[in-house]
Amino acid sequence: MSEDAQGWERDSPERLYVITGGRSDASEGAGAELDLVTLIVARTEPKVGMQPEHTSILQVTNSPLSVAEISAYLGLPVSVITVLLADLLSEEQVEAREPASSLPDVALIEAVIHGLRNL
């Protein structure tokens, strides 16, 4: 019997409800604030018997990925991913990192502009 025949389309609300155990708030799992740019990296390997979505998250986060990237790779809404990540964070199977600030120093930008004007 196909998934469609059972009423379990890939993005059906029922399927997403089951995946998250009916939870919609990531704060129910772990205390970490997760936003779209929070970097996630696996700390452990997937274990036998884990929920398939947890296993998928651990597999794709061998190197740091943002919450948005994990959502895109797994084809699940960000809200579902944050609930699943909260589970993994509370079990210390993943680590959440704030992205490094990639904005250059204002003084450096001004020096470059000044240098370019002098050319």
C-alpha positions as CSV (number, residue, x, y, z in Angstrom):
1,M,0.0,0.0,0.0
2,S,1.5,3.4,-1.0
3,E,1.9,6.3,1.4
4,D,-0.7,8.2,-0.6
5,A,-3.2,5.4,-0.2
6,Q,-2.7,5.5,3.6
7,G,-3.2,9.3,3.7
8,W,0.5,10.0,4.7
9,E,1.6,12.4,2.0
10,R,5.1,13.7,2.6
11,D,4.0,17.1,3.9
12,S,0.7,16.1,5.5
13,P,-0.1,17.8,8.8
14,E,-0.8,14.4,10.3
15,R,2.7,13.1,9.4
16,L,4.4,16.2,10.7
17,Y,2.3,15.9,13.9
18,V,3.5,12.3,14.4
19,I,7.2,13.2,13.7
20,T,7.2,15.9,16.4
21,G,5.1,13.9,18.8
22,G,2.5,16.6,18.7
23,R,4.9,19.3,19.9
24,S,5.1,22.6,18.2
25,D,7.5,24.5,20.5
26,A,11.3,23.7,20.5
27,S,11.6,25.1,24.0
28,E,9.9,22.1,25.3
29,G,13.0,20.0,24.6
30,A,16.1,22.0,25.3
31,G,16.9,25.5,26.5
32,A,18.9,26.6,23.4
33,E,17.5,29.4,21.2
34,L,17.4,28.1,17.6
35,D,17.1,30.5,14.7
36,L,17.6,30.0,11.0
37,V,21.4,30.7,11.1
38,T,22.2,28.7,14.3
39,L,24.9,26.2,13.3
40,I,24.3,22.6,14.2
41,V,27.0,19.9,14.3
42,A,26.6,16.2,15.3
43,R,28.4,15.0,18.4
44,T,27.4,11.3,18.0
45,E,26.7,8.8,15.4
46,P,23.1,7.7,14.8
47,K,22.0,4.8,17.0
48,V,19.9,1.8,16.1
49,G,16.2,2.4,16.8
50,M,16.4,6.2,16.5
51,Q,13.5,8.1,14.9
52,P,14.4,8.2,11.1
53,E,14.3,12.0,11.1
54,H,16.8,12.2,14.0
55,T,19.0,9.8,12.2
56,S,18.9,12.0,9.0
57,I,19.8,15.1,11.0
58,L,22.8,13.4,12.6
59,Q,23.9,12.2,9.1
60,V,23.7,15.6,7.4
61,T,25.4,17.5,10.3
62,N,28.8,15.8,10.2
63,S,30.0,19.3,9.4
64,P,28.2,22.4,10.7
65,L,25.0,23.3,8.9
66,S,22.5,26.0,9.7
67,V,19.0,25.2,10.8
68,A,17.7,26.5,7.5
69,E,20.1,24.2,5.5
70,I,19.0,21.2,7.5
71,S,15.4,22.1,6.8
72,A,16.1,22.3,3.1
73,Y,18.1,19.1,2.9
74,L,15.5,17.1,4.7
75,G,12.5,18.7,3.1
76,L,10.8,19.4,6.4
77,P,9.5,22.8,7.7
78,V,11.8,24.7,10.0
79,S,9.3,24.5,12.9
80,V,9.5,20.7,12.7
81,I,13.3,20.7,12.5
82,T,13.6,23.0,15.6
83,V,11.5,20.5,17.6
84,L,13.7,17.6,16.4
85,L,16.9,19.5,17.1
86,A,15.6,20.3,20.6
87,D,15.3,16.6,21.2
88,L,18.9,16.0,20.0
89,L,20.2,18.9,22.0
90,S,18.7,17.7,25.2
91,E,20.3,14.3,24.6
92,E,23.6,16.0,23.8
93,Q,23.7,14.3,20.4
94,V,24.2,17.6,18.5
95,E,25.8,20.9,19.4
96,A,24.4,24.4,18.6
97,R,26.8,27.1,17.7
98,E,26.2,30.8,17.0
99,P,27.6,31.7,13.5
100,A,30.8,33.6,13.5
101,S,30.4,37.3,12.8
102,S,31.4,37.8,9.2
103,L,31.1,41.5,9.2
104,P,34.5,43.2,8.7
105,D,35.6,46.0,10.9
106,V,34.3,49.5,9.9
107,A,37.7,51.0,10.2
108,L,39.1,48.4,7.7
109,I,36.3,49.3,5.2
110,E,37.0,53.0,5.6
111,A,40.8,52.4,5.0
112,V,40.1,50.4,1.9
113,I,37.7,53.1,0.5
114,H,40.3,55.7,1.3
115,G,43.0,53.7,-0.4
116,L,40.8,53.2,-3.5
117,R,40.1,56.9,-3.8
118,N,43.9,57.6,-3.7
119,L,44.5,55.4,-6.8
